[in-house]
Amino acid sequence: MVEEFDVHQHRLRTIQRVHAAEVNVHGIVFGGHLMSLADELPSLLARRLTGKEVATATFGRVNFWAPLHDDQDLILESVVTGVAGWVVETFTIIWGENMYDQTRTLGFSCFSLYVVLDRGFTWQEEPVLKGTTPLEKELLDGFADRQAVRLRWRNGK
């Protein structure tokens, strides 16, 4: 029987404080810092799902929606959005939450693709991904199209 993997139950969330070294002179979080955070959390998802070490292969559809500031906590959420062979795709979103009144600002989102470093890796049975929320279901439904575009680019077409 094929294992069903509920991406909602396995999503990862964390809250990060903003430190002085992570902002520019205007108090805005560096984009490179957001990219680093958006790589670290979902790589844990990919490693936990596969049980193997993984490496970042691509970032896609990277969006800096609004500046995030030093008076905000950063709330990160990552979810698995697709698996194929030895790759795992994730989607990460980062909000800034005002530390005084808890209002949120959407600041960043992206897809990330991770590859299993063990080239002999194969799934016992590739998991069937299931979403709970409308967004998760939409992200899962779009995986095949995103993967097809990546493969066309990789193959030079």
Helices and strands as residue ranges (DSSP letters): E 4-6, E 12-16, G 20-22, H 31-50, E 54-64, E 72-84, E 87-98, E 104-116, E 128-130, H 134-141, H 143-154
